[in-house]
Amino acid sequence: MKKNTGLIVALLCLISFNLKAQILEIYSNNKAQEYLGCLNCPSENKNSVWNSYGVYGNEYNKKSIWNKYGVYGDEKSNFSPWNQHAEKPPIIKKEGEFYGYFTLNEIMGQRVEVKLTRMLYDYYIEVKEDPTKWTEIEQQLTNKEQEQKSK
């Protein structure tokens, strides 16, 4: 459990760091290019994949990458970032322009390789088990940062 907590804290730090960077938005890789959420937005953001109460972070929503029975979250789906052999994984856009593919498929050209996605590629199983824990840890980190600033 400590290992998973440390991993989640590290990922949250990356998300917080990425907030200063440009927004990375996920879209389906089909004609419709359905919006699948914001990868590096904070969990309070309604479009964040880390917001378990929002459309894109809810593990039961059909547009969520966390829905293990859905098109975009099933490890066997050709449209899921979690399929190591996917040919049509989600795309990531930055400032509305194609940035690359969000996929475990290492031979896919133009795979997004930023710190956050690399951590997700390496630890997606742990993250998929319970992405809702991120909100609790993110809040703890925010509280600690505020305490340090006030000292």
Disulfide bonds with the S-S distance in Angstrom:
Cys38-Cys41 2.06
